[in-house]
Amino acid sequence: MNYKTVTLDFWDTLVFYPMTDEIFMERVEHASNIFRGYDISYETSIMLMRSIYENFEYIWHNENRTPTTPESFRFVEKILGYEFDPEHLRELIAYNEKLVTDKYFSLTDTVAEAVKKLAAKYKIVIISDTGFEPGREIRNALKKHDLYRYITEGVFSDETGFSKPDKRAFHKAAELTGSKFSEMIHIGDREAKDIIGAKSVGMSAILYTGFRDDDKNSTTADHVFGTWEEILDKLI
């Protein structure tokens, strides 16, 4: 197949997303320092941050969109029944948007070289469902690693208002590159989001299992690869 465009998932495909208890508790510690000014206990701070995670997962899986970080803290305000001071709200948003990309972002040399090699042959579009980290912070992180210049564009769910497997995410990538779906192949780690979304519009798809292999035995992907070397062997 003569592809013209490669679309890439971001988290757990290009970069590992660290969903750890340590990071959760860092978010709690930061929030608690602000919440105590509202007579919110540490235990309640844990509950409120957990509610953000649970609300995000529900919306992501049931509405095919991803709540933004401002939306998540407005959700907390609804639980509490009052609004935070605007400066406190800005601090909560800024800290949580930047925590992972500033402190835990890890892009391997192998992935960086793979993106560069793919970009020499194809147009590259990132199609990413975003969490606390908006597309803006993902772009900034890639720029710090001098990699964003190899990316044609990014389709980020916090900016578009829809997330994979919504067909509009893949239509947007096709519009940005002027490619037909038959000329495009998507690489991602989730069957329900990446593979089903890409296949629904007629794209080819690769399931990448290097960071997350939950779906490897039940995928409809055209190919399943666990290393970027295998992906390059197929596409270069």
Backbone as CSV, one residue per row, in Angstrom:
resi,resn,N_x,N_y,N_z,CA_x,CA_y,CA_z,C_x,C_y,C_z
1,MET,0.844,-1.191,0.000,0.000,0.000,0.000,0.882,1.245,0.000
2,ASN,0.527,2.183,-0.868,1.282,3.426,-0.947,0.639,4.486,-0.055
3,TYR,1.120,4.569,1.165,0.590,5.547,2.107,1.252,6.902,1.889
4,LYS,0.489,7.956,2.191,1.018,9.315,2.137,1.088,9.947,3.531
5,THR,0.244,9.454,4.432,0.149,10.044,5.768,0.154,8.963,6.839
6,VAL,0.921,9.210,7.891,0.903,8.356,9.077,0.338,9.186,10.225
7,THR,-0.714,8.696,10.855,-1.244,9.366,12.035,-0.814,8.578,13.266
8,LEU,-0.466,9.306,14.299,0.103,8.696,15.502,-0.689,9.079,16.738
9,ASP,-1.062,8.083,17.519,-1.515,8.349,18.871,-0.306,8.884,19.644
10,PHE,-0.566,9.549,20.744,0.547,10.111,21.519,0.846,9.303,22.777
11,TRP,-0.061,9.377,23.765,0.188,8.687,25.031,0.143,7.168,24.860
12,ASP,1.137,6.509,25.382,1.311,5.056,25.332,1.573,4.532,23.923
13,THR,1.886,5.456,23.016,2.346,5.072,21.682,3.691,5.739,21.415
14,LEU,3.701,7.064,21.453,4.980,7.776,21.349,5.633,7.926,22.721
15,VAL,4.822,8.208,23.719,5.321,8.493,25.069,4.476,7.733,26.088
16,PHE,5.137,7.108,27.039,4.435,6.395,28.110,3.712,7.385,29.016
17,TYR,2.430,7.074,29.319,1.690,7.936,30.230,1.735,7.338,31.634
18,PRO,2.360,8.037,32.577,2.570,7.474,33.918,1.358,7.643,34.832
19,MET,0.424,6.720,34.755,-0.744,6.740,35.643,-0.365,6.053,36.951
20,THR,0.323,6.767,37.800,0.840,6.163,39.023,0.192,6.771,40.259
21,ASP,0.242,6.011,41.359,-0.244,6.532,42.637,0.579,7.737,43.071
22,GLU,1.869,7.718,42.734,2.746,8.828,43.109,2.267,10.133,42.490
23,ILE,1.943,10.095,41.220,1.497,11.309,40.542,0.129,11.737,41.062
24,PHE,-0.749,10.757,41.290,-2.061,11.094,41.867,-1.890,11.822,43.192
25,MET,-0.985,11.322,44.043,-0.799,11.938,45.349,-0.114,13.298,45.236
26,GLU,0.701,13.496,44.221,1.269,14.834,43.999,0.153,15.822,43.675
27,ARG,-0.802,15.382,42.869,-1.939,16.238,42.547,-2.750,16.534,43.815
28,VAL,-2.925,15.509,44.636,-3.665,15.688,45.884,-2.953,16.680,46.801
29,GLU,-1.635,16.523,46.969,-0.871,17.402,47.858,-1.004,18.856,47.424
30,HIS,-0.870,19.079,46.115,-0.972,20.449,45.616,-2.367,21.005,45.846
31,ALA,-3.369,20.220,45.500,-4.744,20.683,45.658,-5.083,20.919,47.127
32,SER,-4.606,20.033,47.992,-4.919,20.140,49.417,-4.380,21.434,50.019
33,ASN,-3.216,21.867,49.546,-2.641,23.118,50.044,-3.543,24.308,49.742
34,ILE,-4.277,24.205,48.629,-5.229,25.262,48.273,-6.568,25.019,48.955
35,PHE,-7.013,23.767,48.958,-8.327,23.435,49.499,-8.441,23.723,50.998
36,ARG,-7.312,23.630,51.722,-7.418,23.840,53.169,-7.885,25.258,53.494
37,GLY,-7.665,26.190,52.548,-8.166,27.547,52.746,-9.678,27.626,52.657
38,TYR,-10.294,26.548,52.206,-11.750,26.476,52.117,-12.306,25.481,53.150
39,ASP,-11.458,25.160,54.149,-11.833,24.203,55.199,-12.148,22.817,54.629
40,ILE,-11.403,22.443,53.595,-11.548,21.117,53.007,-10.437,20.233,53.563
41,SER,-10.787,19.124,54.153,-9.805,18.238,54.775,-8.960,17.514,53.734
42,TYR,-7.855,16.953,54.198,-6.976,16.195,53.312,-7.716,14.990,52.736
43,GLU,-8.484,14.319,53.576,-9.241,13.150,53.121,-10.256,13.545,52.044
44,THR,-10.895,14.686,52.228,-11.846,15.166,51.223,-11.118,15.580,49.949
45,SER,-9.894,16.100,50.077,-9.094,16.448,48.906,-8.824,15.208,48.056
46,ILE,-8.511,14.106,48.711,-8.302,12.846,47.987,-9.571,12.461,47.238
47,MET,-10.707,12.551,47.923,-11.978,12.204,47.307,-12.283,13.087,46.105
48,LEU,-12.013,14.382,46.240,-12.304,15.309,45.143,-11.420,15.047,43.930
49,MET,-10.129,14.782,44.158,-9.251,14.475,43.041,-9.632,13.142,42.398
50,ARG,-10.033,12.186,43.225,-10.473,10.901,42.661,-11.732,11.089,41.827
51,SER,-12.586,12.012,42.252,-13.813,12.268,41.487,-13.490,12.836,40.106
52,ILE,-12.411,13.613,40.012,-11.983,14.131,38.714,-11.594,12.982,37.794
53,TYR,-10.803,12.055,38.312,-10.382,10.898,37.520,-11.592,10.088,37.061
54,GLU,-12.514,9.827,37.980,-13.677,8.999,37.658,-14.589,9.686,36.656
55,ASN,-14.788,10.988,36.817,-15.618,11.744,35.883,-14.987,11.770,34.495
56,PHE,-13.665,11.932,34.461,-12.962,11.919,33.182,-13.182,10.594,32.466
57,GLU,-12.959,9.484,33.175,-13.098,8.160,32.558,-14.513,7.942,32.047
58,TYR,-15.501,8.365,32.813,-16.894,8.181,32.391,-17.171,8.947,31.096
59,ILE,-16.785,10.211,31.064,-17.050,11.028,29.878,-16.257,10.528,28.682
60,TRP,-14.994,10.181,28.898,-14.138,9.716,27.799,-14.719,8.469,27.146
61,HIS,-15.180,7.543,27.945,-15.666,6.275,27.403,-17.120,6.326,26.937
62,ASN,-17.904,7.258,27.462,-19.330,7.282,27.137,-19.752,8.423,26.220
63,GLU,-18.950,9.492,26.181,-19.325,10.642,25.354,-18.333,10.929,24.231
64,ASN,-17.231,10.160,24.190,-16.198,10.351,23.160,-15.690,11.795,23.109
65,ARG,-15.405,12.309,24.283,-14.702,13.576,24.406,-13.910,13.514,25.709
66,THR,-12.989,14.447,25.876,-12.177,14.453,27.094,-12.359,15.785,27.821
67,PRO,-12.796,15.745,29.082,-12.922,16.990,29.838,-11.583,17.704,29.923
68,THR,-11.592,19.005,29.763,-10.376,19.782,29.943,-10.095,19.928,31.437
69,THR,-8.899,20.355,31.787,-8.568,20.567,33.188,-9.435,21.671,33.811
70,PRO,-9.666,22.798,33.130,-10.604,23.776,33.704,-11.984,23.170,33.951
71,GLU,-12.465,22.363,33.014,-13.773,21.734,33.194,-13.768,20.801,34.407
72,SER,-12.660,20.087,34.600,-12.574,19.147,35.721,-12.651,19.862,37.064
73,PHE,-12.004,21.019,37.179,-12.067,21.734,38.454,-13.378,22.491,38.624
74,ARG,-14.036,22.821,37.525,-15.396,23.358,37.655,-16.351,22.263,38.124
75,PHE,-16.048,21.019,37.742,-16.817,19.871,38.242,-16.670,19.752,39.757
76,VAL,-15.463,19.993,40.261,-15.234,19.983,41.708,-16.043,21.100,42.369
77,GLU,-16.064,22.262,41.746,-16.851,23.371,42.304,-18.328,22.996,42.426
78,LYS,-18.837,22.256,41.433,-20.238,21.829,41.482,-20.472,20.871,42.647
79,ILE,-19.492,19.987,42.895,-19.610,19.073,44.030,-19.668,19.859,45.337
80,LEU,-18.807,20.871,45.447,-18.718,21.658,46.682,-19.865,22.644,46.840
81,GLY,-20.396,23.108,45.710,-21.495,24.061,45.769,-21.059,25.508,45.816
82,TYR,-19.783,25.770,45.543,-19.301,27.150,45.475,-18.081,27.210,44.566
83,GLU,-17.684,28.427,44.183,-16.561,28.620,43.267,-15.291,28.960,44.030
84,PHE,-14.155,28.533,43.478,-12.866,28.901,44.042,-12.531,30.336,43.656
85,ASP,-11.656,30.931,44.446,-11.100,32.225,44.064,-10.428,32.061,42.693
86,PRO,-10.611,33.000,41.771,-10.057,32.858,40.420,-8.563,32.564,40.394
87,GLU,-7.804,33.167,41.306,-6.362,32.913,41.334,-6.077,31.478,41.761
88,HIS,-6.831,30.976,42.708,-6.661,29.590,43.130,-7.022,28.631,41.997
89,LEU,-8.082,28.950,41.274,-8.494,28.105,40.154,-7.417,28.089,39.076
90,ARG,-6.834,29.242,38.785,-5.763,29.311,37.783,-4.559,28.486,38.224
91,GLU,-4.244,28.525,39.525,-3.103,27.768,40.032,-3.358,26.263,39.929
92,LEU,-4.559,25.825,40.263,-4.915,24.410,40.153,-4.807,23.941,38.707
93,ILE,-5.308,24.731,37.797,-5.289,24.369,36.377,-3.854,24.314,35.855
94,ALA,-3.072,25.360,36.114,-1.710,25.431,35.584,-0.845,24.283,36.097
95,TYR,-0.928,24.004,37.386,-0.117,22.926,37.970,-0.462,21.583,37.345
96,ASN,-1.737,21.284,37.250,-2.149,19.972,36.751,-1.933,19.819,35.256
97,GLU,-2.029,20.902,34.511,-1.770,20.819,33.073,-0.304,20.541,32.769
98,LYS,0.602,21.011,33.630,2.024,20.934,33.336,2.772,19.827,34.080
99,LEU,2.154,19.212,35.076,2.876,18.281,35.934,3.574,17.168,35.153
100,VAL,2.843,16.455,34.341,3.432,15.307,33.642,4.411,15.750,32.567
101,THR,4.041,16.723,31.754,4.928,17.127,30.660,6.197,17.801,31.163
102,ASP,6.121,18.488,32.302,7.304,19.151,32.841,8.200,18.212,33.645
103,LYS,7.599,17.241,34.331,8.363,16.439,35.290,8.531,14.981,34.886
104,TYR,7.552,14.423,34.177,7.565,12.985,33.918,7.603,12.620,32.437
105,PHE,7.675,13.606,31.580,7.682,13.366,30.134,8.974,12.669,29.739
106,SER,8.846,11.514,29.094,10.029,10.738,28.712,9.896,10.268,27.271
107,LEU,10.672,10.882,26.386,10.684,10.523,24.973,11.998,9.826,24.660
108,THR,11.930,8.568,24.255,13.146,7.811,24.019,13.791,8.200,22.695
109,ASP,15.091,7.972,22.605,15.812,8.229,21.354,15.263,7.370,20.230
110,THR,14.841,6.154,20.568,14.304,5.237,19.551,13.046,5.814,18.912
111,VAL,12.153,6.338,19.742,10.920,6.925,19.227,11.217,8.190,18.428
112,ALA,12.106,9.033,18.944,12.458,10.270,18.240,13.015,9.976,16.856
113,GLU,13.900,9.014,16.765,14.491,8.654,15.471,13.443,8.047,14.541
114,ALA,12.515,7.278,15.104,11.461,6.684,14.283,10.574,7.760,13.669
115,VAL,10.213,8.769,14.470,9.380,9.859,13.963,10.105,10.608,12.851
116,LYS,11.379,10.856,13.031,12.161,11.562,12.009,12.210,10.768,10.707
117,LYS,12.391,9.468,10.808,12.450,8.621,9.612,11.098,8.555,8.915
118,LEU,10.036,8.477,9.693,8.701,8.469,9.095,8.405,9.805,8.421
119,ALA,8.820,10.900,9.059,8.555,12.234,8.517,9.289,12.484,7.207
120,ALA,10.377,11.758,6.981,11.119,11.910,5.723,10.352,11.313,4.545
121,LYS,9.381,10.470,4.849,8.634,9.783,3.785,7.155,10.137,3.780
122,TYR,6.600,10.459,4.959,5.163,10.682,5.092,4.860,12.011,5.778
123,LYS,3.629,12.482,5.579,3.113,13.538,6.441,2.728,12.885,7.768
124,ILE,3.026,13.564,8.864,2.786,13.012,10.195,1.776,13.883,10.944
125,VAL,0.695,13.264,11.417,-0.298,13.961,12.228,-0.478,13.195,13.532
126,ILE,-0.401,13.896,14.643,-0.714,13.286,15.933,-2.215,13.419,16.185
127,ILE,-2.863,12.304,16.490,-4.266,12.317,16.897,-4.295,11.832,18.335
128,SER,-4.502,12.748,19.260,-4.342,12.410,20.677,-5.558,12.799,21.514
129,ASP,-6.023,11.837,22.304,-6.977,12.145,23.360,-6.164,12.695,24.526
130,THR,-6.522,13.871,24.989,-5.748,14.529,26.036,-6.360,14.306,27.410
131,GLY,-5.497,14.304,28.443,-5.953,14.190,29.817,-5.865,15.537,30.502
132,PHE,-5.153,15.596,31.628,-4.904,16.886,32.267,-4.097,17.786,31.338
133,GLU,-3.246,17.175,30.521,-2.308,17.916,29.677,-2.972,18.287,28.356
134,PRO,-3.192,19.568,28.084,-3.820,19.968,26.818,-2.845,19.836,25.652
135,GLY,-3.381,19.945,24.458,-2.542,19.882,23.269,-1.412,20.894,23.307
136,ARG,-1.671,22.048,23.890,-0.640,23.091,24.004,0.590,22.568,24.731
137,GLU,0.405,21.854,25.833,1.545,21.362,26.601,2.238,20.198,25.900
138,ILE,1.493,19.403,25.156,2.114,18.326,24.375,2.989,18.925,23.280
139,ARG,2.484,19.944,22.615,3.288,20.627,21.595,4.563,21.202,22.213
140,ASN,4.415,21.850,23.360,5.586,22.453,24.018,6.622,21.389,24.373
141,ALA,6.160,20.242,24.868,7.086,19.168,25.231,7.815,18.638,24.010
142,LEU,7.107,18.488,22.908,7.747,18.014,21.676,8.734,19.044,21.130
143,LYS,8.398,20.315,21.289,9.317,21.368,20.837,10.598,21.357,21.667
144,LYS,10.481,21.096,22.981,11.670,21.028,23.835,12.612,19.910,23.389
145,HIS,12.033,18.871,22.805,12.836,17.747,22.311,13.165,17.896,20.822
146,ASP,12.876,19.074,20.279,13.159,19.384,18.869,12.510,18.367,17.930
147,LEU,11.301,17.948,18.276,10.622,16.942,17.454,9.371,17.476,16.774
148,TYR,8.831,18.565,17.287,7.561,19.024,16.730,7.701,19.495,15.282
149,ARG,8.878,19.898,14.888,9.056,20.365,13.506,8.880,19.246,12.483
150,TYR,8.865,18.008,12.963,8.648,16.877,12.066,7.163,16.519,11.961
151,ILE,6.346,17.192,12.743,4.910,16.905,12.782,4.168,17.901,11.905
152,THR,3.328,17.397,11.000,2.539,18.285,10.155,1.542,19.078,10.988
153,GLU,0.860,18.383,11.900,-0.125,19.042,12.752,-0.538,18.085,13.850
154,GLY,-1.251,18.627,14.838,-1.792,17.802,15.911,-3.290,17.966,16.002
155,VAL,-3.997,16.865,16.172,-5.440,16.881,16.389,-5.658,16.444,17.837
156,PHE,-5.873,17.405,18.729,-5.965,17.135,20.155,-7.402,17.306,20.639
157,SER,-7.865,16.354,21.436,-9.283,16.321,21.808,-9.731,17.525,22.629
158,ASP,-8.825,18.125,23.410,-9.245,19.293,24.181,-9.499,20.493,23.272
159,GLU,-8.908,20.472,22.085,-9.072,21.580,21.140,-10.246,21.352,20.194
160,THR,-10.492,20.098,19.843,-11.557,19.797,18.874,-12.913,19.587,19.540
161,GLY,-12.905,19.117,20.797,-14.160,18.818,21.474,-14.647,17.406,21.251
162,PHE,-13.872,16.587,20.552,-14.230,15.177,20.377,-12.966,14.334,20.447
163,SER,-13.147,13.069,20.843,-12.002,12.175,20.995,-12.233,10.891,20.209
164,LYS,-11.162,10.152,20.008,-11.274,8.863,19.327,-12.208,7.936,20.099
165,PRO,-13.006,7.111,19.437,-12.958,6.777,18.008,-13.840,7.644,17.116
166,ASP,-14.251,8.819,17.580,-15.076,9.709,16.766,-14.431,9.898,15.390
167,LYS,-15.199,9.667,14.356,-14.674,9.743,12.995,-14.120,11.125,12.659
168,ARG,-14.646,12.142,13.336,-14.216,13.504,13.026,-12.731,13.707,13.309
169,ALA,-12.178,12.975,14.280,-10.746,13.109,14.572,-9.917,12.683,13.366
170,PHE,-10.337,11.619,12.710,-9.605,11.106,11.559,-9.915,11.917,10.298
171,HIS,-11.150,12.408,10.192,-11.483,13.308,9.087,-10.632,14.569,9.161
172,LYS,-10.414,15.082,10.385,-9.601,16.282,10.552,-8.178,16.051,10.066
173,ALA,-7.621,14.881,10.385,-6.263,14.558,9.937,-6.205,14.469,8.418
174,ALA,-7.235,13.909,7.814,-7.267,13.810,6.351,-7.343,15.188,5.713
175,GLU,-8.156,16.078,6.305,-8.275,17.438,5.786,-6.948,18.186,5.886
176,LEU,-6.247,18.014,6.998,-4.993,18.727,7.220,-3.901,18.304,6.242
177,THR,-3.971,17.074,5.795,-2.901,16.552,4.920,-3.325,16.413,3.471
178,GLY,-4.609,16.570,3.190,-5.096,16.398,1.829,-5.009,14.954,1.359
179,SER,-5.082,14.029,2.298,-4.955,12.609,1.970,-6.308,11.920,1.966
180,LYS,-6.414,10.885,1.143,-7.572,10.005,1.198,-7.348,8.997,2.321
181,PHE,-8.429,8.479,2.879,-8.283,7.517,3.971,-7.506,6.276,3.526
182,SER,-7.656,5.899,2.271,-6.932,4.731,1.753,-5.428,4.984,1.681
183,GLU,-5.033,6.259,1.807,-3.611,6.630,1.760,-3.046,6.887,3.156
184,MET,-3.811,6.511,4.176,-3.429,6.822,5.553,-3.370,5.564,6.406
185,ILE,-2.450,5.567,7.371,-2.363,4.474,8.339,-2.170,5.081,9.725
186,HIS,-2.895,4.528,10.682,-2.854,5.034,12.055,-2.127,4.053,12.956
187,ILE,-1.344,4.588,13.889,-0.625,3.772,14.866,-1.088,4.186,16.263
188,GLY,-1.573,3.229,17.037,-2.033,3.531,18.382,-2.096,2.297,19.249
189,ASP,-2.359,2.505,20.538,-2.279,1.390,21.495,-3.617,0.848,21.948
190,ARG,-4.725,1.516,21.612,-6.027,1.089,22.128,-6.956,0.637,21.009
191,GLU,-7.459,-0.573,21.133,-8.410,-1.094,20.160,-9.662,-0.224,20.085
192,ALA,-10.258,0.091,21.240,-11.534,0.801,21.265,-11.435,2.240,20.786
193,LYS,-10.263,2.828,20.893,-10.089,4.231,20.519,-9.372,4.371,19.173
194,ASP,-8.168,3.813,19.107,-7.329,3.999,17.924,-7.728,3.118,16.746
195,ILE,-7.801,1.828,16.995,-7.989,0.894,15.888,-9.411,0.971,15.332
196,ILE,-10.399,0.913,16.204,-11.778,1.003,15.737,-12.041,2.341,15.054
197,GLY,-11.487,3.415,15.607,-11.674,4.727,14.996,-11.085,4.800,13.600
198,ALA,-9.854,4.346,13.448,-9.195,4.392,12.144,-9.888,3.490,11.124
199,LYS,-10.229,2.283,11.541,-10.854,1.335,10.616,-12.248,1.800,10.201
200,SER,-12.917,2.563,11.074,-14.281,3.009,10.775,-14.348,3.964,9.594
201,VAL,-13.222,4.624,9.283,-13.210,5.548,8.143,-12.453,4.972,6.949
202,GLY,-11.985,3.738,7.069,-11.308,3.096,5.952,-9.802,3.211,5.963
203,MET,-9.230,3.629,7.102,-7.777,3.687,7.223,-7.222,2.326,7.613
204,SER,-5.965,2.095,7.299,-5.255,0.950,7.845,-4.828,1.295,9.266
205,ALA,-4.485,0.263,10.048,-4.146,0.537,11.442,-3.119,-0.454,11.974
206,ILE,-2.229,0.080,12.803,-1.240,-0.728,13.509,-1.505,-0.592,15.007
207,LEU,-1.637,-1.722,15.689,-1.723,-1.708,17.144,-0.309,-1.794,17.697
208,TYR,0.090,-0.766,18.454,1.422,-0.744,19.071,1.309,-1.231,20.505
209,THR,2.079,-2.240,20.846,1.975,-2.867,22.165,3.209,-2.656,23.037
210,GLY,4.072,-1.743,22.644,5.314,-1.544,23.383,5.141,-1.008,24.787
211,PHE,4.102,-0.215,25.012,3.831,0.329,26.343,2.630,-0.346,27.003
212,ARG,1.690,-0.764,26.173,0.419,-1.300,26.675,-0.041,-2.400,25.721
213,ASP,-0.177,-3.613,26.228,-0.518,-4.724,25.339,-1.867,-5.369,25.674
214,ASP,-2.734,-4.617,26.341,-4.030,-5.153,26.786,-4.868,-5.705,25.641
215,ASP,-4.749,-5.117,24.446,-5.655,-5.453,23.352,-5.037,-6.357,22.283
216,LYS,-3.847,-6.850,22.513,-3.129,-7.553,21.452,-3.809,-8.833,20.984
217,ASN,-4.598,-9.460,21.860,-5.241,-10.722,21.490,-6.677,-10.551,21.005
218,SER,-7.129,-9.324,20.901,-8.520,-9.096,20.478,-8.634,-7.866,19.597
219,THR,-7.692,-7.717,18.696,-7.655,-6.510,17.873,-8.067,-6.783,16.432
220,THR,-8.600,-5.744,15.800,-8.928,-5.804,14.376,-7.882,-5.070,13.544
221,ALA,-6.773,-4.702,14.163,-5.702,-3.976,13.464,-5.127,-4.821,12.333
222,ASP,-4.599,-4.131,11.336,-3.958,-4.833,10.219,-2.644,-5.461,10.643
223,HIS,-1.982,-4.827,11.603,-0.696,-5.321,12.093,-0.598,-5.066,13.586
224,VAL,0.145,-5.898,14.280,0.428,-5.720,15.699,1.937,-5.755,15.881
225,PHE,2.490,-4.649,16.387,3.938,-4.556,16.571,4.251,-4.085,17.987
226,GLY,5.311,-4.640,18.546,5.709,-4.271,19.890,6.922,-3.384,19.950
227,THR,7.537,-3.110,18.797,8.712,-2.234,18.761,8.602,-1.272,17.589
228,TRP,9.301,-0.154,17.726,9.322,0.810,16.628,10.179,0.321,15.478
229,GLU,11.114,-0.564,15.748,11.904,-1.153,14.670,10.998,-1.948,13.718
230,GLU,10.040,-2.665,14.297,9.096,-3.427,13.468,8.216,-2.497,12.638
231,ILE,7.800,-1.401,13.247,6.973,-0.438,12.521,7.748,0.155,11.361
232,LEU,8.991,0.533,11.609,9.805,1.100,10.531,10.065,0.082,9.429
233,ASP,10.275,-1.167,9.787,10.483,-2.207,8.775,9.263,-2.326,7.863
234,LYS,8.083,-2.092,8.429,6.858,-2.187,7.637,6.639,-0.961,6.773
235,LEU,6.981,0.209,7.286,6.583,1.446,6.608,7.699,2.147,5.823
236,ILE,8.935,1.817,6.112,10.042,2.504,5.430,10.639,1.613,4.330
